[in-house]
Amino acid sequence: MQKVYLDYSATTPVKKEVLDEMIPYFTEKFGNPSSLYEIGADSKEAITKARGQVAGLIGAGEKEIIFTSCGSESDNWALIGTAEAKKDKGNHIITTAIEHHAVLHTCKYLEKHGFEVTYLGVDEDGRINLSELEAAITDKTILISIMFINNEMGAIQPIKEAAAIAKKHGIWFHTDAVQALGNVEIDVKELGVDMMSMSAHKIYGPKGIGAMYLRKGVVLPGFIHGGAQEFKKRAGTESVPNIVGFGKAAELAKENLSEHIARLSELRDYFIKEVTTKIPDVDVNGGMKYRHPGNVNLTFNFIEGESLLILLDMKGICISTGSACSSASLVPSHVLSALGVPVEKIHGSLRFSIGDFTTKEDLDYTVENLIEIVAKLRTISSVSSEKGW
């Protein structure tokens, strides 16, 4: 049976070049970076190199990169750290209704501790209205946090313009760029963001390592207390192999970015055309102009997406009903709800995400099986409806 992986927005395989770079730091170069002898110094040097590689991908300074365990930790630190640092100046945060739960749940936590949060809506393309953003600002606003690219339906937000509004009002600006890293051009200086969350496992690096871009001059309290690691901002012995892997993945992403974007966009558009022309009653969720190059979010009307996902899995095709972090939840997608998609249509929605190892043959195999399975499920659904089941 053919195996097709179309869930790159959930996670990516570690590239061979990345793994090869990592392996020595599990074995011969295993020293603690805080140690003074040679193998400790080797590890410290490797961290410095990786910091430069990650910084190079986003146009940052090396000392503006703080390694964390994941994107969620970076999100938590940005929001809770800002709340702590700015609590004497205000208690209001602005974000969007379509954020990753790492931001949404952190906002709910802060609301329980006296903070107020405004959740901006989005249009049918999944993008915020900049006028609404500016209108939401009060004299108590201390942070604006808007994700760069949505993880479910791939909408790219106007980050540069939103950050400019924040700067005009003297407000810190954070963006969750976990889905954007390695998939669009990012220059943090040009964008004008103050903080940015990143994760290695979305760009063919290892799981368990992320980073925060913290603009020079933005001072957050440390999130994990203990030793002096990560410029005294995040205590704990560094995960050197993972950091090395993140650095190499960032280097590869920078080298291949233009080709990567062009290739994924072409495959994405081909797949959408094939599905929507060969299968009736399929809707594309989100707009196409400002979209992640590898994201395809589709509603297959009159069927349950979970049933379709399971049957595709039996054919060796891996996809998602939405965010992998929410896969255990039966609650309709908050992202598609914010787009105005009716509940019955949300339950028929699936996310296909294309990556560096996806081929046209993979997509043809997927379309072939979709045609057969969707027709079968709709027949069952029609019979059930007629019999009142």
Beta strands, then each sheet from edge to edge (+ up, - down):
strand 1: 4-5
strand 2: 65-68
strand 3: 92-96
strand 4: 116-120
strand 5: 141-145
strand 6: 172-176
strand 7: 195-199
strand 8: 210-214
strand 9: 282-284
strand 10: 295-300
strand 11: 317-318
strand 12: 349-353
sheet 1: 1+ 11+
sheet 2: 2+ 8- 7+ 6+ 5+ 3+ 4+
sheet 3: 9+ 10- 12+
end
